[in-house]
Amino acid sequence: MKHLFRAAVKWALKQNQKDLTKRFYSKSHQIMIEGKAVLEVSAAKAFKGDPELYNPEDLLLSSLVSCHMMSYLYVCSQNGIEVLEYLDEAEATLEVSADGSGRFVAVHLYPKVKIANADQIELANTLHTKANQLCFIANSCNFPVVHHGSCELLTA
């Protein structure tokens, strides 16, 4: 089974953003996906982008965090685990080479999960491995996606 996803990018030169003496173009642009709000994007601040806008690195990490969470919730539901809260403060490491090329070398996920049944904490912790195996985005990456999950009982 295959699914097709589409996105369009739109950029235009604006006279007040051009400084050809420095060989600089604005990095700000729009990503459009049919039926969704326009996403305002730029390069990361380190690469002369607008630090107030999302950048491709933010979006890649966000995709991994979101996909792992949805995969995790799926495997928890299959195992009868009631997840009440999920928080992940993930980190991605990008290495830039002398020639200007770069790549992500690792992503670390730190999901903190709260569940309803204390007897299921051990199982809930192990399910991050299965979620990682199912995650569409993690399966598409050529760098390790490592999860450091923790689980506890939600207390009132």
Secondary structure in CASP SS format (residue, H / E / C, confidence):
PFRMAT SS
TARGET T0000
AUTHOR 0000-0000-0000
METHOD secondary structure of the structure
MODEL  1
M C 1.00
K C 1.00
H C 1.00
L C 1.00
F C 1.00
R C 1.00
A C 1.00
A E 1.00
V E 1.00
K E 1.00
W C 1.00
A C 1.00
L C 1.00
K C 1.00
Q H 1.00
N H 1.00
Q H 1.00
K C 1.00
D E 1.00
L H 1.00
T H 1.00
K H 1.00
R C 1.00
F E 1.00
Y C 1.00
S C 1.00
K C 1.00
S C 1.00
H E 1.00
Q E 1.00
I E 1.00
M E 1.00
I C 1.00
E C 1.00
G C 1.00
K C 1.00
A C 1.00
V C 1.00
L E 1.00
E E 1.00
V E 1.00
S C 1.00
A C 1.00
A C 1.00
K H 1.00
A H 1.00
F H 1.00
K C 1.00
G C 1.00
D C 1.00
P C 1.00
E C 1.00
L C 1.00
Y E 1.00
N C 1.00
P H 1.00
E H 1.00
D H 1.00
L H 1.00
L H 1.00
L H 1.00
S H 1.00
S H 1.00
L H 1.00
V H 1.00
S H 1.00
C H 1.00
H H 1.00
M H 1.00
M H 1.00
S H 1.00
Y H 1.00
L H 1.00
Y H 1.00
V H 1.00
C H 1.00
S H 1.00
Q H 1.00
N C 1.00
G C 1.00
I C 1.00
E C 1.00
V E 1.00
L E 1.00
E E 1.00
Y E 1.00
L E 1.00
D E 1.00
E C 1.00
A C 1.00
E E 1.00
A E 1.00
T E 1.00
L E 1.00
E E 1.00
V E 1.00
S C 1.00
A C 1.00
D C 1.00
G C 1.00
S C 1.00
G E 1.00
R E 1.00
F E 1.00
V E 1.00
A E 1.00
V E 1.00
H E 1.00
L E 1.00
Y C 1.00
P E 1.00
K E 1.00
V E 1.00
K E 1.00
I E 1.00
A C 1.00
N C 1.00
A H 1.00
D H 1.00
Q H 1.00
I H 1.00
E H 1.00
L H 1.00
A H 1.00
N H 1.00
T H 1.00
L H 1.00
H H 1.00
T H 1.00
K H 1.00
A H 1.00
N H 1.00
Q H 1.00
L H 1.00
C C 1.00
F C 1.00
I C 1.00
A H 1.00
N H 1.00
S H 1.00
C C 1.00
N C 1.00
F C 1.00
P C 1.00
V E 1.00
V E 1.00
H E 1.00
H C 1.00
G C 1.00
S E 1.00
C E 1.00
E E 1.00
L E 1.00
L C 1.00
T C 1.00
A C 1.00
END
